[in-house]
Amino acid sequence: MSTTPRVVIIGAGIVGANLADELTERGWNRITVLDQGPLPLTGGSTSHAPGLVFQTNGSKTMTEFATYTVNKLKSLDVDGGWCFNQVGGLEIATTPERLNDLHRKQGWATSWGVTGEILSPEECAKLHPLLDSERVLGGFHTPADGLAKATRAVVALGRRAESRGARFRGSTRVIGINQHGGRVTGVETDHGEIPADIVVSCAGFWGRAIGEMVGMKVPLLPLAHQYAHTEPLPELAGRNDAQIEARMPILRHQDQDLYFREHNDRLGIGTYAHRPMPVRLSDLPDEDSPTDESMPSMLPFTEEDFAASWEHSKRLLPALRTAKVETGFNGIFSFTPDDGPLVGESPDVAGFWIAEAVWVTHSSGVARAVAELLVDGRSRTELHGCDVHRFDEIETAEHHVDETCRRNFVEIYDIKHPLQPKLSPRNVRVSPFHARQKELGAVFLEAHGWERPHWFEANAPLVKELPMEWQPPSRDAWSAMYHSPIAAAEAWKTRNAVAMYDMTPLKRLEISGPGALSFLDRLTTGKMDKSIGAVTYTLVLDEAGGVRSDLTVARLGEQLFQVGANGNLDFDHFTRRLPSDNGVQVRDITGGTCCVGVWGPLARDLVQPLSQDDLSHEGLKYFRCKPAHIAGIPVLAMRVSYVGELGWEIYTSAEYGQRLWDVLFAAGRELGVVAAGRAAFNSLRLEKGYRAWGSDMTTEHNPYEAGIGFAVRPQKGEFVGRDAIAALDEDAVSRRLSCLTIDDHRSVVLGSEPVFIDGEAAGYVTSAAFSHTLGTPIAYAWLPATATVGTRVEVQYFGRPVRATVASEPLVDPDMHRIRR
């Protein structure tokens, strides 16, 4: 009879207790849960968490986690006491901008299957009688949201896990992680070693210190957040009792960074409207016996930071105008550079995992995902936005983590546009073309530290020269943010002349060695054993056939490949799967190289005169590459185009980058060349139906659903995921990524909006843009396979329906004449 692995979970808060429960439910019974504090009130964030669970989130993954948390905690009790009080949630708007945002949020809820509706001010006040309805413009009500009693849930989860064999040990401090041969072997505590095959750190804001024990960077920052209790309010007298605690919905007043919940006859008030207060672990009190009033995660209340929030609270809730704050504290929570959780295994020490920066709202969902990763090797919920390895190295540097987490605290309740870049730090990573782009008036947005031009002000005069059919219509205020009509001119130049695109920020990997071919063949769906110079669009699947990534692989030599990847997760994936014989090497070459895309019908007229190498269609066919020289500069010319036009991605080392840009731009002046940005690029790539991994498709989708089954070559032999998709094809799917054309030319949807068929929610938008070539907004959306070409649908855009039609794809040049000449 096989035995299950020995697992040590560090942290007995809401995440650790949930994980013990999830693992024991799956039959793993050799589980030990450790905590430095006494059980069950250990002194971490769980011990003071106010327990608000609002499910709706712009992330489908985070919404799924929250929904699972609601359903799980709702099923638990401790001696008849509730672990989840489903009082509902109410988010109110006091500004027109916030009310619009609540309509957007209601769309998210519909997309992800959460019931919610927009209410009038009177309806809001009926739900929450303490509200001054005259100060409210409307609200978003979600009946299934509510209050988690985290401390009680930990008891319920612990009891259940212990009944299945788990052990919980409090007042046990972890002082080291033992390892041998690159694997964990146990956890060293102040009471001795506990052997382990797997260690999972669920230590909350102590997680960074635990990660350091194995040399793993855990990019989180502990920050203090204010929470106060009022004195008893006459308006709440007799409404609740010690058992119920609350009957009104939890309330968020995000225009002033506030939230409210009942505590029997008192009101709890949380605020983010104060200075960021980072916390050093060395400064925390070392409490052996934390109580409700004293624990390491609860710092003294700073009244001066609460003063403004108290005034705003009194304006919104008249019952507070004669009340006083009775008690308060500054509670510590974890923040990350992008506000997402941190889940994953150490890249250097096998068996050491983390599940950190997880709030009560998502605790059960994250724990289920980690349990599935450990037991099954795969989470049913897509995790790319939670994987700790999603960050590039610069994003895990202490200074970067500190600055971005502080900013995220300040902006936590702000209305965020999907394209909105961080204010700081900026200019962390720039391509060799950056100085020239600034001279051309580039408007930069940011991703993973890279400055990326979205359009160029130097092209503004071209807007007036556009043919009538290319003139962009005016946009609504939301879709006009972080956009410019200049993008239409840049798209026009790409379709009718030639344009230069900076592709440097896209991740590039070099895979080499005698085992490189078999390595790539095993991990990808395409045929890798092609001639030198071949370029292959291929997929990386997980064991269940989900799309883990899509790649462009160029064979540069018998044992040398260049891989165009989607980000650091691909680098992590490949390095983890390297053979033990050192026959394969993987290098991230992004920073030492650069790339300019030269595309358009005049691309060859621009580039060929600068090179003695044959760049004709016969000399370098589509999806081929070769070394060449352009004005004496050594380059790799790759005949691929993600805008659907003739041209190349031209690579060189960073030292030659500015010179390459200069010679190309100078030679292109007579042809009308322009520098073009990501706004035009995104429009052009959607016109061609090119998918973006992470938004259009993830591990939740198989290749045939995503419309990229052509990249799968099952006849080549074994590869990861082959068996899982063996019985599938384009006709054996129940949903598809579908192309939509949108009727209202001013409504350029941006993603995550729900799509309705015959009045019923049927799917959601993934990517969208204005098609300048066709003169209409377009989008891609996940829809039932029954929604065939010609099906009429409606996209819910800020609460109003926008008509659209399922269209045949690609929308532009379906016969690929333009790209293959």
C-alpha positions in Angstrom: 0.0 0.0 0.0 1.5 3.4 -1.1 2.0 6.1 1.5 1.3 9.8 0.8 4.1 12.3 1.0 5.1 13.9 4.3 3.9 17.5 4.1 4.7 20.4 6.5 2.6 23.5 6.2 4.1 26.6 7.8 1.3 28.8 9.0 -1.9 27.7 10.7 -4.0 30.7 9.5 -6.8 30.6 7.0 -4.6 29.5 4.1 -2.7 26.8 6.0 -5.8 25.4 7.6 -7.6 25.4 4.3 -4.7 23.6 2.6 -4.5 20.9 5.3 -8.2 20.4 4.8 -7.9 20.2 1.0 -5.0 17.8 1.1 -6.6 15.4 3.6 -9.8 15.5 1.6 -7.7 14.1 -1.2 -6.3 11.3 0.9 -3.0 12.8 2.0 -2.8 12.2 5.7 0.8 12.8 6.7 0.3 16.5 7.2 1.8 18.7 9.9 0.8 22.3 10.3 3.1 24.5 12.2 2.7 28.0 13.6 4.9 30.2 15.8 1.9 31.4 17.7 -0.5 29.5 20.0 -3.5 27.7 18.4 -6.0 28.7 17.2 -5.4 32.5 17.6 -1.9 32.5 16.3 -1.3 36.2 15.9 -1.2 36.5 12.1 -3.4 38.4 9.7 -6.2 35.8 10.0 -6.5 36.6 13.7 -7.7 40.2 13.0 -9.1 40.0 9.5 -12.4 41.8 9.2 -13.6 39.0 6.8 -15.2 40.9 4.0 -15.7 38.7 1.0 -16.6 40.5 -2.2 -16.4 38.0 -5.0 -16.4 40.2 -8.1 -13.0 40.9 -9.6 -11.6 41.9 -13.0 -9.7 38.6 -12.9 -11.8 35.5 -13.6 -9.3 33.4 -11.6 -9.7 35.6 -8.5 -13.4 35.6 -8.8 -13.5 31.8 -8.9 -11.3 31.6 -5.8 -13.6 33.9 -3.9 -16.7 32.0 -5.0 -15.2 28.7 -3.9 -14.3 30.4 -0.6 -17.9 31.5 -0.1 -19.3 28.1 -0.8 -16.9 26.2 1.3 -17.0 28.5 4.4 -20.8 28.6 4.1 -20.8 24.8 4.7 -18.8 25.0 7.9 -19.7 25.8 11.5 -18.1 25.4 14.9 -20.6 24.1 17.5 -23.4 25.8 15.6 -21.6 29.1 15.1 -21.4 30.3 11.5 -18.2 30.6 9.5 -19.8 32.6 6.7 -22.6 35.1 7.2 -24.1 35.7 3.7 -25.3 39.2 4.3 -24.5 40.3 0.8 -22.2 43.1 -0.4 -23.1 46.7 -1.4 -20.6 49.0 -3.1 -21.9 52.5 -3.4 -21.0 55.4 -5.8 -20.9 59.0 -4.8 -19.4 60.2 -8.1 -20.5 59.6 -11.7 -17.1 58.0 -12.5 -17.6 55.4 -9.7 -21.2 54.7 -10.8 -19.9 54.0 -14.3 -17.3 51.7 -12.8 -19.9 49.8 -10.8 -21.7 49.1 -14.1 -18.4 47.8 -15.4 -18.0 45.7 -12.3 -21.5 44.3 -12.7 -20.4 43.2 -16.2 -17.5 41.3 -14.7 -19.8 39.6 -12.3 -22.1 38.5 -15.1 -19.0 37.3 -17.1 -17.8 35.2 -14.2 -21.2 33.9 -13.0 -21.8 36.1 -9.9 -25.3 37.5 -9.4 -25.3 41.2 -8.9 -27.4 44.3 -9.9 -27.1 48.0 -10.0 -29.4 49.7 -7.4 -30.9 53.2 -7.1 -29.9 55.4 -4.1 -33.3 54.6 -2.5 -32.7 50.8 -2.9 -29.3 51.2 -1.4 -30.7 52.9 1.7 -33.3 50.3 2.0 -30.6 47.6 2.1 -28.4 49.6 4.4 -30.5 51.9 6.6 -27.5 53.8 8.0 -26.8 55.3 4.5 -27.6 58.9 3.6 -29.2 58.2 0.3 -28.8 61.8 -0.8 -25.1 61.4 -1.0 -25.3 58.2 -3.0 -25.8 58.0 -6.8 -26.3 54.3 -6.9 -24.8 51.0 -5.8 -23.8 47.5 -6.9 -25.4 44.7 -4.8 -24.1 41.2 -4.7 -26.4 39.0 -2.5 -24.0 36.0 -2.3 -21.1 38.1 -0.8 -20.7 38.4 3.0 -18.6 38.0 6.1 -16.1 35.2 6.7 -15.5 34.4 10.4 -11.8 33.6 9.7 -10.8 32.6 13.2 -13.8 30.3 13.6 -13.3 28.8 10.1 -9.7 27.9 11.1 -11.0 25.9 14.0 -13.6 24.1 11.8 -11.0 23.4 9.1 -8.4 22.2 11.6 -10.8 19.8 13.3 -11.8 18.3 10.0 -8.2 18.0 8.8 -7.2 16.4 12.2 -10.0 13.9 11.9 -8.4 12.7 8.7 -4.9 12.5 10.2 -3.4 16.0 10.1 -1.5 17.3 13.1 -1.4 21.0 14.1 1.4 22.3 16.3 1.4 25.8 17.7 4.1 27.7 19.5 6.6 26.1 17.2 9.0 28.5 15.5 10.6 27.5 12.1 14.3 28.3 12.1 15.4 26.6 8.9 14.4 24.5 6.0 16.6 21.4 5.6 17.5 20.1 2.2 19.7 17.6 0.4 20.6 17.2 -3.2 18.3 20.1 -4.2 15.2 18.8 -2.4 13.6 19.6 1.0 14.1 17.0 3.6 12.5 18.6 6.6 11.8 21.7 8.6 14.0 22.7 11.5 12.1 24.2 14.5 12.9 25.4 17.9 11.7 22.0 19.1 13.7 19.9 16.6 13.4 18.7 13.0 10.2 17.6 11.4 11.0 15.4 8.3 9.2 16.4 5.1 9.0 15.6 1.4 7.0 18.8 0.7 7.0 22.1 2.6 4.5 24.7 1.9 4.9 28.2 3.3 1.5 29.8 4.1 3.2 32.2 6.5 1.5 35.4 5.3 3.6 38.5 5.8 6.3 36.3 7.4 6.5 34.5 4.0 9.5 36.5 2.7 11.6 35.5 5.7 10.6 31.8 5.2 11.5 32.0 1.5 14.9 33.4 2.4 15.6 30.1 4.2 15.9 28.4 0.9 17.2 31.4 -1.1 13.8 32.1 -2.7 12.7 35.6 -3.3 9.1 36.1 -2.2 8.1 39.5 -3.6 5.7 40.8 -0.9 5.7 43.8 1.4 3.9 43.8 4.8 1.8 46.9 5.2 -0.4 48.1 8.0 -4.0 49.0 7.4 -6.3 50.8 9.7 -9.4 49.3 11.3 -11.6 50.9 13.9 -14.7 50.0 16.0 -17.2 52.6 17.0 -18.9 52.7 20.4 -22.4 51.1 20.5 -24.8 52.9 18.1 -28.5 53.4 19.1 -29.4 52.7 15.5 -28.0 49.2 15.8 -29.3 48.4 19.2 -31.4 45.2 19.2 -30.8 44.4 15.5 -28.2 41.7 16.1 -27.0 39.4 18.8 -23.7 37.8 19.7 -24.4 34.9 17.4 -25.5 36.8 14.3 -23.2 39.9 14.5 -24.5 41.4 11.3 -27.6 41.6 9.1 -26.9 44.5 6.8 -24.7 44.0 3.7 -21.0 44.8 4.0 -20.5 48.2 2.6 -17.8 49.7 0.5 -17.4 53.4 -0.1 -14.4 53.2 -2.5 -14.6 56.9 -3.5 -13.1 57.5 -0.1 -11.2 54.2 0.4 -13.6 53.0 3.1 -15.5 49.9 4.0 -17.9 49.1 6.9 -19.4 46.1 8.6 -21.5 45.5 11.7 -20.1 44.0 14.9 -23.4 43.5 16.8 -24.3 47.1 17.9 -21.0 48.6 16.8 -19.7 49.4 13.3 -16.3 48.4 12.1 -14.6 50.8 9.7 -11.6 50.0 7.5 -9.7 52.6 5.6 -6.9 52.7 3.0 -7.0 56.5 2.9 -3.8 56.9 4.8 -0.1 56.9 4.1 1.4 53.5 3.3 2.9 52.0 6.5 5.4 49.3 5.6 6.4 47.0 8.4 9.7 45.4 9.2 9.4 42.0 10.8 12.2 42.9 13.2 10.0 45.7 14.6 7.0 43.5 15.5 6.2 42.5 19.0 7.1 38.9 19.9 4.0 37.8 21.7 4.0 34.3 23.1 0.3 34.6 24.0 -1.6 36.9 21.6 -5.0 38.1 22.6 -7.8 40.0 20.8 -6.1 43.2 21.9 -2.4 42.3 21.5 -0.8 40.2 18.7 2.2 40.7 16.3 -0.1 41.5 13.4 -1.9 44.3 15.3 0.0 47.5 15.7 -1.2 50.5 17.8 -3.9 52.7 16.2 -2.6 56.0 14.9 -5.6 58.4 15.3 -4.1 61.1 13.1 -4.1 58.8 10.1 -7.8 58.0 10.7 -9.1 61.6 11.1 -10.0 62.3 7.5 -11.7 58.9 7.1 -13.7 59.4 10.2 -15.1 62.7 8.8 -16.0 61.0 5.5 -17.6 58.2 7.4 -19.8 60.7 9.3 -20.9 62.3 6.1 -22.0 59.0 4.5 -23.5 57.5 7.7 -25.4 60.1 9.7 -25.6 57.8 12.7 -21.9 58.3 13.2 -22.1 62.1 13.6 -22.7 61.9 17.3 -20.7 58.7 17.8 -17.1 58.1 18.9 -14.4 55.7 17.9 -14.0 53.3 20.8 -11.0 51.1 19.7 -8.8 50.7 16.7 -5.6 49.0 15.4 -3.3 49.0 12.4 -3.5 45.4 11.1 -0.8 43.9 8.9 -1.5 42.4 5.5 0.7 41.4 2.5 0.9 43.3 -0.7 2.6 42.3 -4.0 3.9 44.2 -7.0 0.7 43.5 -9.0 -1.8 42.8 -6.1 -1.9 39.1 -7.0 -1.2 36.1 -4.7 2.1 34.3 -4.8 1.8 30.5 -5.6 4.6 28.2 -6.8 7.6 26.0 -6.1 11.1 27.2 -5.5 13.2 27.1 -8.7 16.2 25.8 -6.8 14.8 23.6 -4.0 12.3 21.0 -5.2 9.5 20.4 -2.8 9.5 23.9 -1.3 6.3 25.7 -2.2 4.7 28.9 -1.2 1.1 30.2 -1.0 1.5 33.8 0.2 -0.2 37.2 0.0 -3.6 35.4 0.0 -6.4 37.3 1.7 -9.4 35.6 3.4 -11.5 36.4 0.4 -9.6 33.9 -1.8 -8.2 31.6 0.8 -10.1 28.4 0.2 -9.8 28.8 -3.6 -6.1 29.3 -3.5 -5.7 26.3 -1.1 -7.7 24.1 -3.4 -5.5 25.1 -6.3 -2.3 24.4 -4.4 -3.7 21.0 -3.2 -4.5 20.2 -6.8 -1.0 21.1 -7.9 0.5 18.9 -5.3 -1.8 15.9 -5.7 -2.8 16.1 -9.4 0.0 18.2 -10.9 -2.5 20.7 -12.2 -5.0 23.2 -10.9 -8.5 23.3 -12.4 -8.4 27.1 -12.0 -5.9 28.9 -14.3 -3.0 30.3 -12.3 -0.8 32.4 -14.5 -1.7 35.6 -12.7 -0.8 33.9 -9.3 2.4 32.1 -10.2 5.2 33.6 -8.2 7.5 33.1 -11.3 5.4 35.5 -13.4 7.8 38.3 -12.5 11.0 39.2 -14.2 14.1 39.5 -12.0 13.9 43.3 -11.7 10.3 43.0 -10.4 11.5 40.9 -7.4 14.2 43.3 -6.4 13.6 44.7 -2.9 13.4 48.3 -4.0 11.0 47.6 -6.8 8.8 45.5 -4.5 8.8 48.2 -1.9 7.8 50.9 -4.3 5.2 49.1 -6.3 3.5 47.6 -3.2 3.2 51.0 -1.6 1.7 52.4 -4.7 -0.8 49.5 -4.9 -1.9 50.2 -1.3 -2.6 53.8 -2.2 -4.5 52.8 -5.4 -6.3 49.8 -4.0 -9.8 51.2 -4.5 -9.0 53.5 -7.5 -10.8 53.1 -10.8 -8.2 51.4 -12.9 -8.2 51.4 -16.7 -7.0 48.1 -18.3 -4.2 50.0 -20.0 -3.3 52.2 -17.1 0.5 51.9 -16.4 2.1 52.3 -13.1 3.3 55.8 -12.3 6.6 54.6 -10.8 9.1 53.1 -11.0 9.5 54.0 -14.7 12.3 53.8 -17.3 13.5 50.6 -15.6 14.0 48.8 -18.9 14.3 50.5 -22.2 15.2 49.2 -25.6 18.2 50.5 -27.6 15.7 52.4 -29.7 14.4 54.4 -26.8 16.2 57.7 -27.4 15.0 57.8 -31.0 11.4 56.9 -29.9 11.4 59.8 -27.4 12.5 62.2 -30.3 9.5 61.0 -32.2 7.2 61.8 -29.3 6.5 58.2 -28.2 3.8 57.8 -25.6 5.0 55.0 -23.5 3.0 52.5 -21.4 4.7 49.9 -19.3 4.8 46.2 -18.8 7.2 44.2 -16.6 9.4 47.2 -16.3 9.6 47.7 -20.1 8.8 51.1 -21.7 6.6 50.3 -24.7 5.5 52.9 -27.2 1.8 52.9 -27.9 1.8 55.7 -30.5 4.0 58.5 -31.7 3.0 62.1 -31.6 5.3 62.7 -34.6 2.6 60.9 -36.7 -0.2 63.3 -35.6 -0.2 65.2 -38.9 -0.9 62.0 -40.8 -4.4 61.7 -39.2 -5.6 64.5 -41.4 -4.2 62.7 -44.5 -6.2 59.5 -43.9 -8.7 58.5 -46.5 -12.3 58.9 -45.3 -12.8 55.2 -44.7 -9.7 55.2 -42.4 -10.8 58.2 -40.3 -11.3 56.9 -36.7 -14.7 57.8 -35.1 -14.8 59.6 -31.8 -14.8 57.3 -28.8 -16.6 57.2 -25.5 -14.5 58.6 -22.6 -13.5 55.2 -21.2 -12.2 53.7 -24.4 -10.5 57.0 -25.4 -8.3 56.8 -22.3 -4.7 55.7 -23.1 -5.5 55.9 -26.8 -5.0 58.3 -29.6 -6.5 58.5 -33.2 -2.8 58.5 -34.2 -3.0 54.7 -34.0 -5.3 54.8 -37.1 -2.6 56.6 -39.0 0.1 54.1 -37.9 -2.2 51.2 -38.9 -2.9 52.8 -42.2 0.9 53.2 -42.9 1.4 49.5 -42.0 -1.3 48.4 -44.4 -0.3 50.7 -47.2 3.4 51.6 -46.9 5.8 50.5 -44.2 6.1 50.8 -40.4 8.7 50.0 -37.8 7.7 48.4 -34.5 9.8 47.9 -31.4 9.5 44.2 -30.5 12.4 44.2 -28.0 10.3 43.7 -24.8 9.0 40.3 -26.0 10.8 37.5 -24.1 13.4 35.6 -26.1 15.0 32.4 -25.0 18.0 30.5 -26.4 17.8 26.8 -26.1 20.9 24.9 -27.1 22.9 21.7 -26.6 22.9 18.1 -28.0 19.6 17.4 -26.4 17.8 20.7 -27.5 15.9 19.1 -30.3 14.4 16.3 -28.3 13.8 18.6 -25.4 11.7 21.0 -27.5 10.0 18.1 -29.3 8.8 16.6 -26.0 7.5 19.9 -24.6 5.8 21.4 -27.7 3.0 20.4 -30.1 4.9 21.2 -33.3 7.4 19.3 -35.4 10.8 20.6 -34.3 13.0 18.5 -36.5 13.1 20.8 -39.4 15.9 22.3 -41.5 18.1 25.0 -40.2 16.3 28.3 -40.8 12.8 26.9 -40.2 10.4 28.9 -37.9 7.6 27.1 -36.2 4.5 28.4 -34.5 3.8 25.9 -31.7 2.1 25.4 -28.4 3.1 24.2 -24.9 0.4 22.2 -23.3 -0.1 20.9 -19.8 -0.8 17.2 -19.1 -4.6 17.8 -19.4 -4.2 19.4 -22.9 -4.6 23.0 -21.7 -2.7 25.7 -23.6 0.2 26.7 -21.3 1.8 29.0 -23.8 2.3 29.6 -27.5 5.7 30.0 -29.0 7.6 30.9 -32.1 10.6 28.5 -32.4 13.4 29.3 -34.9 16.0 26.7 -35.6 19.3 28.5 -35.9 21.6 25.4 -35.9 21.7 21.7 -35.4 21.8 22.3 -31.7 20.6 25.9 -31.4 17.1 27.3 -31.2 15.7 30.8 -30.5 12.3 30.8 -28.8 9.9 33.7 -28.9 8.0 33.3 -25.6 5.3 35.0 -23.6 7.1 35.8 -20.4 9.1 34.6 -17.5 6.7 31.7 -16.9 8.0 30.1 -20.1 11.6 30.5 -18.9 10.7 28.9 -15.6 8.8 26.1 -17.3 11.7 25.2 -19.5 14.4 25.5 -16.9 12.5 23.2 -14.5 12.3 20.5 -17.1 16.0 20.4 -18.2 17.4 16.9 -18.4 19.8 16.0 -15.6 22.7 15.2 -18.1 23.3 18.9 -18.8 22.7 18.2 -22.5 20.4 21.3 -22.8 21.0 24.9 -21.8 18.3 27.6 -21.6 19.2 31.3 -21.6 17.1 34.4 -21.4 18.7 36.6 -24.1 16.1 39.3 -24.1 18.1 42.0 -22.4 21.2 41.5 -24.6 19.3 41.6 -27.8 16.8 43.8 -29.6 14.2 43.4 -32.3 12.5 45.8 -34.8 9.5 44.6 -36.8 9.6 46.1 -40.3 6.2 45.5 -41.9 4.1 46.7 -44.8 3.8 46.3 -48.5 6.9 48.4 -49.0 9.0 46.6 -46.4 11.2 44.9 -49.0 11.7 48.1 -50.8 13.1 49.5 -47.6 15.3 46.7 -46.4 16.7 44.9 -49.5 18.8 47.9 -50.8 20.5 47.9 -47.4 21.6 44.3 -47.7 23.6 42.1 -50.0 21.7 39.1 -48.7 18.7 37.8 -50.7 15.5 38.9 -48.9 13.2 38.2 -51.9 10.3 35.8 -51.3 12.3 33.1 -52.9 15.4 34.0 -50.9 13.6 34.0 -47.6 10.2 32.5 -47.5 7.5 33.0 -45.0 8.2 31.4 -41.6 11.9 31.1 -42.4 14.9 33.0 -40.9 18.5 33.5 -41.7 21.6 35.5 -40.6 22.1 38.6 -42.7 23.7 42.0 -42.7 21.9 45.3 -43.0 24.1 48.3 -43.6 26.9 46.1 -42.2 25.1 45.2 -39.0 24.9 41.5 -38.3 21.2 40.6 -37.8 18.9 37.6 -37.8 16.1 38.2 -40.2 12.9 36.2 -39.4 10.1 36.2 -41.9 7.2 36.4 -39.6 4.5 39.0 -39.2 1.9 39.4 -36.4 0.3 42.4 -38.2 -0.5 40.4 -41.3 1.8 42.2 -43.7 5.0 41.5 -45.6 8.1 41.9 -43.5 10.5 40.6 -40.9 11.4 40.6 -37.3 15.0 41.8 -37.4 17.1 40.9 -34.4 20.5 42.1 -33.4 22.6 42.4 -30.3 21.7 45.4 -28.1 25.0 47.2 -28.9 23.9 47.6 -32.6 20.3 48.5 -31.8 20.3 52.3 -32.2 22.4 52.1 -35.4 20.0 49.5 -36.8 17.0 51.8 -36.1 18.8 54.8 -37.6 19.7 53.1 -40.9 16.3 51.6 -41.4 14.4 54.9 -40.5 16.7 57.0 -42.8 16.3 54.6 -45.7 12.5 54.5 -45.2 11.9 58.2 -45.3 11.3 58.2 -49.1 8.9 55.4 -48.7 6.9 57.2 -45.9 8.1 54.9 -43.1 6.7 55.6 -39.6 7.5 54.3 -36.2 4.3 52.6 -34.9 3.2 51.5 -31.5 1.3 48.8 -29.6 -2.1 50.4 -30.2 -1.9 49.9 -33.9 -0.2 46.5 -33.4 -3.0 45.2 -31.3 -5.6 46.3 -33.8 -3.8 44.7 -36.7 -3.1 41.4 -34.9 -6.8 41.1 -34.0 -7.8 41.7 -37.6 -5.7 38.7 -38.5 -7.1 36.6 -35.7 -3.7 36.2 -33.9 -4.3 35.1 -30.3 -2.6 36.6 -27.2 -1.8 34.0 -24.6 -3.0 35.0 -21.1 -6.0 36.9 -22.4 -7.4 35.0 -25.3 -6.4 31.5 -24.1 -4.9 29.9 -21.1 -4.6 26.4 -19.6 -8.4 26.5 -19.2 -8.7 26.0 -23.0 -7.5 23.3 -25.4 -6.1 24.1 -28.8 -9.2 23.3 -30.8 -11.4 25.5 -28.6 -8.9 28.3 -29.0 -8.9 27.9 -32.8 -5.2 27.0 -33.0 -5.5 23.2 -33.6 -3.4 23.7 -36.7 -0.3 24.1 -34.4 -0.8 20.5 -33.1 1.1 17.7 -34.9 0.0 14.5 -33.1 1.7 12.4 -35.8 5.1 13.6 -34.8 5.0 11.3 -31.7 4.9 11.8 -28.0 4.7 15.3 -26.4 3.2 16.6 -23.2 -0.6 16.8 -23.5 -0.9 14.6 -26.6 -2.9 11.9 -25.0 -5.3 14.4 -23.4 -6.3 15.9 -26.8 -6.0 12.8 -28.9 -9.7 12.4 -29.3 -10.4 16.1 -30.0 -10.7 18.1 -33.1 -12.4 21.4 -34.3 -15.8 19.7 -34.4 -15.6 18.1 -30.9 -15.7 21.2 -28.8 -18.6 22.8 -26.9 -17.2 26.4 -26.9 -15.0 28.4 -29.2 -13.0 31.6 -29.2 -15.1 33.5 -31.7 -14.6 36.7 -33.7 -17.1 39.5 -33.3 -17.8 42.6 -35.3 -19.5 45.3 -33.2 -22.3 47.6 -34.6 -21.8 50.7 -32.5 -18.6 52.3 -33.9 -18.1 54.4 -30.7 -18.2 51.4 -28.4 -14.7 49.9 -28.4 -15.0 47.3 -25.7 -11.7 46.5 -23.9 -12.1 43.0 -22.4 -14.0 40.9 -19.8 -17.4 42.3 -20.8 -20.2 39.7 -20.8 -21.8 38.5 -24.1 -25.5 37.6 -24.3 -27.2 35.3 -26.8 -31.0 35.6 -26.9 -31.0 37.5 -23.6 -28.9 35.0 -21.7 -25.3 35.4 -20.6 -23.3 33.1 -22.8 -19.6 34.1 -22.7 -17.2 37.0 -22.3 -14.8 39.2 -24.3 -11.1 38.4 -24.2 -9.5 41.0 -26.5 -10.9 43.9 -28.4 -9.8 46.8 -30.6 -11.0 49.2 -33.3 -10.3 47.6 -36.7 -9.0 50.6 -38.7 -8.8 48.5 -41.8 -12.5 47.6 -41.7 -13.7 50.8 -39.9 -15.5 48.9 -37.1 -14.8 47.7 -33.5 -13.9 44.1 -33.3 -13.5 41.6 -30.4 -12.8 38.0 -29.6 -15.0 36.2 -27.1 -15.5 32.8 -25.6 -18.9 31.6 -26.7 -20.8 28.3 -27.1 -19.8 26.4 -30.3 -23.5 26.7 -31.4 -22.8 30.4 -31.9 -21.8 30.0 -35.6 -20.9 32.7 -38.1 -23.7 35.1 -38.5 -25.1 34.6 -35.0 -26.3 37.9 -33.5 -25.2 38.6 -29.9 -25.1 41.5 -27.5 -22.0 42.7 -25.5 -22.9 44.4 -22.2 -20.8 47.6 -22.2 -21.1 49.7 -19.0 -24.6 48.4 -18.4 -26.0 48.9 -21.9 -26.3 46.3 -24.7 -24.2 46.7 -27.8 -25.1 44.6 -30.8 -22.5 42.4 -32.5 -22.2 39.5 -34.9 -20.1 36.4 -34.9 -17.8 36.8 -37.9 -15.7 34.5 -40.1 -12.0 34.9 -39.3 -9.5 36.3 -40.1 -11.3 39.5 -41.0 -8.4 40.8 -43.2 -6.6 38.9 -46.0 -7.9 35.4 -45.2 -5.9 34.0 -48.1 -2.6 35.4 -46.8 -1.7 37.0 -50.0 -0.3 40.2 -48.4 2.0 38.4 -46.1 3.5 35.9 -48.6 4.6 38.1 -51.5 
